[in-house]
Each structure stands twice: as C-alpha cells, then as structure tokens.
Amino acid sequence: MRAIKVLLTNSFLMSVSFFAFIPFLSAYITGDLALSAGIAGLVLMIRQLSQQGTSFISGMLGDRFDYRKLISLGMLIRGIGFFLFAFCTTTTELIIAAIISSIGGSLFEPISKAAISLFTPSEKRGEVFALDKIVRHSGIISAGVLGGVLFHLDFVYTCLVCGGIFVIAGIITFFLLPQEQVLVEKQSFKESWQRVKSDGQFMYFTICMIGFWFMFMQLYLAIPLHAADVFNNTSFVSGLFIVYGVIVIALQIPLQKGMKHFERLTVIKFGLATMAIGMLIVGFSSSFIPFWSGFVLFAIGIMLVEPTSYEYTSEVAPPQFSGSYFGFALMAMAVGGGISQGAGGWIYDHLPELNWILCLVIGLLASFGIHHLQGKNRKTKELISAKSNQ
C-alpha cells in the first residue's frame, strides 16, 4: 500500500534527521556555547513539553482535517526550526528555536501514528508498528554515521543538513501520500475531547506511560553524557546510537514474534521493568561490559514497550478518534520526557547517582501501574461476561 510505504519512508528520514541532530545538540550547548548541562536539559525539556504538550490539539486537528497537509506542514516547520539553531548563541535563542521545531513535531508525530493505524488492517497493526520501529532505527544507524561526520564540522552544517532532510520529507509527503480522506467521519474538537476524557482506563494507561518516557528520554541526555565519561570520548555518542539501532533491527522482530502470545499489557509491564533495571546498571557502570550489558537491557525494554503501546492505543481508539487518542497518548511523553530532561540535566550535574536510582523507582512504579490496569481490565471483562450470561 502506497500510504504505508510513504509513512515508513517518512519515519526513516525523520529518524535520520532527529538522531543526527538532538543528541549532538547537548554536546554543542555544553561544548561550543560553554553552557551547563542544566541549560542543555532545559532546552530539551522545553522542546519536549511544547511538542508533546500540544500533541493532543494536533491529534484533534488530524481527526478534523486532511492528514497529508498537516503532516507535510509539520515537517516543513520542523525543518525551519532546525535551521534556526544554526544562528543561536544564547539560551533565549535556543529556546525559541526549540519551540518552533517542536511545533512541527507536534503536527506530524501523532497524525503519522494515526495514519499508520487507519491505513493498516487491524490484524496487521502490530507488525506494521514493529516494522515502523525497525525502519526508524535503521534511520538511527544512518544518523550515527551522518552525525559522526557532521560532528567534526561546524554545528551550522548539522542544522542545515538535518533541517533539509525534514523539508525533503515534507515535500515527499505532500506529493506522494494519498490525498483521499481516511474513510471515517470527521469529528469536532468538542467531540474528540469528550470521547478521550470519558475513557478512564486509557487516561490511566497514559499516566502510567509517563514512567516509560521519563526513562526513555535519558537516552538523549544522561546516557550519552555518562557514556562520554566512561569511555573518555565525546564522539563515542555517534557509536552509541549506531549500536542502539543495530540492537533494534536485530531483535525487534524476534521479540515481537516471541511476545505475540502474551497480553499487550503484560509485554508493556515487563518491558518497563527491564528498562528500569538496565538503566540502573548503565548508570553505575564504569567499564565496557557493565555499560553495554545495561544498555542492551534498556534497549530490549524499549523494544517491548514502544510498539506494543502504539498497538494497544490503536486497539482501544475508535477509528474516528484515532488522531485524538494518539495525540493524548503523547502527553505522557510531554510530562515524562520534559521532567526527565529538565530535572535530569540538573541532577546529572549535582547528584548523578540519584538520577539512575530515580529512573529505577519510576520505571518499577510504572510497571506496577500497568499491572494494576491489567487487573482492572480483567475485572471489567468478567463483569461484562457475567451480565451477558444472565
């Protein structure tokens, strides 16, 4: 199907650009601009909050207007935002560029996920979301190579190249993504909000996912900084993401097949606990084997949680509210990721050991929360079954 091919191509290009840019933005802020890790965390936090914090509104726009135009516009705005970083020298300028780039991400991210969900038959969604993750992490490997090259050049070239990739992706989307509307009834903002708000179990699920994004976002800040300390090499960051991408490409499909007989929430809660333990090992490592052992566990946890959470969201979301559900789900990334990067930068500067312990505790709490939700779901199904048998 052409729509899926275009959306997967987008995922690859977005991943190449994002991962060749964001991890090195922290190094640029703390190195070339001589600002603190706390400032780097602040910029990343604002980018996170302003993107995922508005994703629900963007998702509702997707349920009301044309997916193709909104995704294309979002990519163009993201490209402009990346271009602007080339001219930033102060904290204020960095924040402005971060907000502009995040507005673009807010438009294309939830709508792209909703488009994949609606263009894919329900029985194939798990496979397509897993494939999407593999494609994105193929992009990570390419980003590691591209970032390694750009790292040795002036940061302005990173901004121009990565911003240009998003502009190209926006053009591809506008001309190649099918223009026909997804065959579901378009909804008003009020109807979208009322539907999501009334789904208490999905809102609880979103709250639990805050823990996932709190841990995940350390991949962009504390883990690269700690890796640079352990291996005494800042350029090692590019190698870190290449290895991460290889792990995902090698293990995502086998993991997906191995876990297909388990309930989705079981996979998610196990993945959250695995991430938490992996992060603790990474954080207290001081040599090669402990670092990579923890990092592999952390990556496996992500592979279990992320595509399964998208599949769960697509399953519980009515088709006409798909954009709103995916947009609201990204609120967890706004809160968890924003706090993680904002507080994480300060904690890493002053109490680095606390950062890893905090990730462990939050990850285990999130895992327990999903376990509790699973119990509630089972009770609800039992009640429905009992009533139908009466």
N, C-alpha and C positions, 0 to 999 in steps of 0.2 A: 504494500500500500504506500502510495507516494507520500501521504501525510506523515506516516511514521518515519519514513526514510529522511524526510526533511527535518523532522523534530530530532531524530538521532544525530543528524549532521550538525544541527544547532548545538546539541549537547556536547559534541566533540569540540567544536570551535569555542564555545563558551568556557569549557574546561581548560583548554589550552591557554586562552587569554587570562582567565581568572588566576590560575595557579602559576602562571609565569609572572604575575603582577603582585597579587596580595601578599604572598609570603616574603617577597623582596621589598615590599613597601615598609615593613617593620625595620628591615636592615637599613633601608635608605633614611628613614626617620631618625633612627638611633645612631647611624654612622655618618652619612654625608651632612645631615642637618644638625647633628650633635644634640638631639633632643633625647629625653629619657624614655625608657621602656614604658613608663606610665603614660606618656604622651602618645606613644605608638598604640598602646592599648585603648586610650581614649578615642583616637581617630577610628580605630577598628570597631569600637563599641558603637560610636555614633553611626558609622556606616551600616552596622548590623541592625540597630534599632530603627533607623529611618527607612531601611529596606523592608525587613520583615514586619516592622511595626505598622506599615501601610499595606501589607500584602492582602489583608482581608478586604480592604477597599478595592484593590486591584482585582482580586478574585471576583468580587461582585460586579465590577466593570466587565469582566470576561463573561459572566452569566447574562449580561445585558447587550454587549456589543460584539463586534467581529474579532475572533481570536487572532487572525492573521495580522490585522492592523495594529493591535495592541502589542503583540509580541515584537513586531518589527520596530515600532516606536520605542519600546523599552530598550531594545538592543542599540539603537542609534543614540539614545540618551546615555546609556552606559558607556558607549564609546567616547562620547564627548566628555564625560566625567573623567575617564582615564586620561584623555588628552590634557585636561586641566591640571592634573597632578604634576605635569612637566614644568609648570610655572609657579608651583607652590614653594615657599620658603618659610612661612610662619604657620603656627598652629591654626590660626583662624582660616587661612587659605586652604590648609589641608582639610579642615572640617567642611568647608564649602564644597570642595571637590568631592569629598566622601559622600555628602548628601546628594549631590547631583547624580553621581554614579549609582547610588543606592536607589534613587527613584526609578532609574531604568531597570534595575534588577527587580524592583517591586512589581513592575508591569509584566515582565516576561516570565518570571520564575513560576508563580502559581498557575498562570494561564497555560504555560507549556505543560506542566504536570496534568492539568485538567484536560488539555487537548489529547495527550497520550491516553489518558483514561477513557475518553469518549470516542476516540478513533479506533480503540482496540477492543475486540470481543472480550467479555468478562472472563472467559476461561483462559485467555492468553495474557491477561494483565500482569500477573506475577512474572512471567517470562520476559515480557517487554520491559518492565521496570528493572529487572535484573540486567537485561541487555543494555538498557539505558545507563545503568551504573558502570558496566564494563566499558561502554563507549566513552563515558565521562572520564574514566580512569585511564583509558588509552590516551585521552587528552592530557591527563596528568603527567604521563610518561613523556609525551611530546613537550609539555610545558617545562618539565625538568631539564630537558635538553635545551629548549629555547631560552629558559631562564638562566641556565648555566652560561650560555653565550652572551645574553644581554647583561648579566651580572658584571662582566668585565668592561662594559661600555658605560657611558654616561646614562643616568637614570632616565633622561629625556627620551632615549631610544626605546626603553621599556614601555613608557607611556604611549608613544606613537605607534609602536608595533601592536601592543595589546589592545589599545583603543581601536586601531584599524581593523583588527580581527572582528571585533563586535560590530563595527559598521558593515563589514562584508556579510556577517551572519544576518544582520537586519535586512540587507538587500536581498539575500537568498530567500529569506522567509517571505518577504513581500511578494516576490515574483513566483515562487515555487510552491508555497504552502497552498493547498486547495482553498479557493475563495468561497466555496459553498459553506453555508452556516451548518454547524452541527445540528442534527435534526432533533432538537429538544426545544421546548417552549422557553423563550427568554423571560427572565424574571426581573421584577423591580428590586431596588435596594432594600426596601422595607420587607418584601417577601423573603429575600435572601437572609437578612439579619434574623427575622423571626424564625426561620427554619433551623438555622445553625444554633441559635440561642435555646431553642426548645429541645435540642439533642444533648441531654445532660451527660450521657455516657461518652459521647465524642469530645465534649468540652473537658471532661475528666481525663480522657486519653491525652488530649493536647497538653494539659497541665503536667502530666507525667513525662511527656516528651521534652519538657524544659531541661530535665536532667541529661537527656541524650545530647542536646545541643550545647549544654554547658561543657560537657566533656569534649565533644567533637571540635568545638572552636579553639580548644587549646592546640589543635593541630596547626593553627596559623600563627600562634604566638609563643606559648611556653615550651612546647615540644621542639620547635626549631631553635629557640634560644638555648634550651638545655642541650640539644644535640651539638650546637656550635661549641658549648663549654666542654662537653665530654670528649669531643674529637678535636678540639682546639682548631677549628676551621670553619669560618663563616660560610664559605662557598659550599660546604657539605649540605646546606639546606636543599640545593637542587637535587643532590643524590638521594636525600631523604624522600622526596616526593616521587622520584623515579621508582624507588623500591616499593613505596606505598602503592603506586599504580600497578606494578608487576604483581604484587600480592593479590590485589583485587581481581586482575584479569585471570590469574591462575586459579583462584579459589572461589570466585563468586558463583559460577555455575554449579560446581560440585556441592557447595554449601546449599545453594538454592534447591538442588535436587534432593540432597540429604535431609533437608528440613521440611519438605513439602508434605510429609505425613503428620507433622505437628500442627497444632493450632497456631495461628499467626501471633496471638498474644504470648504464647509460650516461647516462640522464637525471639520475640522482642525482649521479653524479660530476661532471658538467658543471655542475649546479646548485650544488654545493658550491664549486667553483672560482669561479663567478660571484659568489656571496655574499662570498667572501673578498676579491676584487678590489673589489667595491662598498664593503665596509666600509673598506678602506684609503683609498679616495677620499673617503668621508664623513669619516673621522677627520682627514684633513689638509686638509679644505676650510675656507675662511674667508669664502666668499661664496655667493650664491644658486645659480648654475649648477653649480659643482663639487659642492656638497652634494646637490642634487637629482639630478644625474647618478649619483652614487654610490648614493644611496638607491634609485633606480629599479632599478639593477643588483642591489642587495641584495634588493629585493622580488621581482625575477624569479627569483633563485636560490632563494628560499624557495618560490615557486610551483612550481618544478621539483622540489624535493626532497620537500616535506612530503606532498602527496597520493600521490606515487609511492612513498614509503617505506611508507605505510599499505597501498597496493595490494600491494606486494611482501610485506609481513608477512601480509596475508590470503591471499596465494597460497601461501606456504610453510607456513602454520599449518594443521594438521588441524582440521576444524570443532569437534571435541570439546575442543580445547585452545586455541581462539581467544582466550578471555579471558586465559589464561596468557601466550600469545605477545605480545599487545598490552601486557599488564602488564609483561612483561620488557623489551619494546622501550622503554618509558618510563623504564627505569633509565638509559638514555642521557641522557634529559632531566634526571634527578636529578643525575647526575655532571657532565655538561657544563654544564647550566644553573646548578647550585649553585656550581660553581667559578667560572663566568663572572660571576655576580652578587656572590659573596663577594669574590673577588680583584679583580673589575672595579671595585668601588667604591673599594678601596684604591689600585689602580693609577691610576684616573682622578684621584684626589686628588693623587697624588705624581708619577706618570710617565705623563701622559695619552697621549703619543706611543707609548709601549710597548704600550699597550692595543690599538691598531689594528694594529700590526705583529704582535703575538701572535695576533690573530684571523686575519690573513692566513696566517701559518705553519700554524696549527692547521687552518684550512679546506683548505689545499692538501694537508696530510698526510692529512686525512680523504678527500679526493678520490682521492689515490693509493691509500689503503687499499681503497676501493670498486673501483678499477681492478684491484687485486691479487685481490680476491674474485671479480671477474668472470672473471679468468683461471682461477682455481681451479674455478669452476663449469663453464667450458667444458671443462677437462680431465676433470672428473668425467663430464660428458655424453659425451665422446668415448670414455672407458673403458667406460661402460655400453653405448654403441652398438657398440663393438668386440666386447664379450662377447656381445651379442645376435646378432651376425652370425657368430659362430663355430659 
